Amino acid sequence: MKRSNDKQLKIEHECCEKVKAWLEEGKDVRLGDWKAAEVEILNPLQLLTAKPVVYLVNMNERDYQRKKNKFLPKIHAWVQEHGAEPILPFSCVLEKNLADMPVDEAAKYCEENKLVSALPKIIKTGFSAINLIYFFTAGPDEVRCWQIRRQSKAPQAAGAIHTDFERGFICAEVMKFEDLKEHGTEAACKAAGKYRQEGKTYVVQDGDVIFFKFNVSGGGKK
């Protein structure tokens, strides 16, 4: 057992030495080409430069409206040299003003001034950067939105709702939000062939609307 531990410690030490050398070259960890085994070692370390990055560039409302700012080209050039992550211009002043207005008044202000809040794009880009996606569950009383890791399979998505759902997973009945929006109802989606039954290997997609079937009788072994 000791030999096994010594071997693992050696592997971890070599990985950390590799990361140390990378950092001493002035490079961020997230930009390295790490093997899967190295990623397993790196993740618990919670290194700041290993985390995904999205650059938010604050500007005044006028510059945001005309999509021009004297600093943007320099910022863009720097980001391209340091990982080429997403850059999102926005205006703190505008977002604060919109948040303080009633919804209808904010919509009117944006329409009159040819403006669009950057918050939806910021949220969507942030979720994408950390490999999260949405899926929905819907019933007569409510619609719920759930967040899961990208590439999660149907049973793991069910487990985000309740552990029993994953333990006794039978199948997932799935339709796309865009299809539901287009056809209007679940019945219409079924009639159009846009309602599918998926099993344990189904990889949940962003925007899926899912009805899970499960059975936990007998310890969920059915």
Order of alpha helices (4+ residues) and beta strands (2+ residues): alpha-alpha-beta-alpha-alpha-beta-alpha-alpha-alpha-beta-beta-alpha-alpha-beta-alpha-alpha-beta-beta
